[in-house]
Amino acid sequence: MNYYKTAMFVPGKGQAWMFSEADENLKVHRTLTYIPMTNEIERIPDPVVKILFMPERLSPATETEFLELWNQPS
């Protein structure tokens, strides 16, 4: 699996990080959004978007980084 992340600003909540888990064919298996300022995590085990779009514009993430957030208790 390959892991990617991107950031975007959410008014009133600060920076949000969006992570994607995709295979070598860029098929997305899971996604999550993490907002560090509020410690919010939204896990999406079956995302609507099935193909990773423009991965060259995303930053690489690590499996450890993704799984630590995915497995964090709600």
Order of alpha helices (4+ residues) and beta strands (2+ residues): beta-beta-beta-beta-beta-alpha
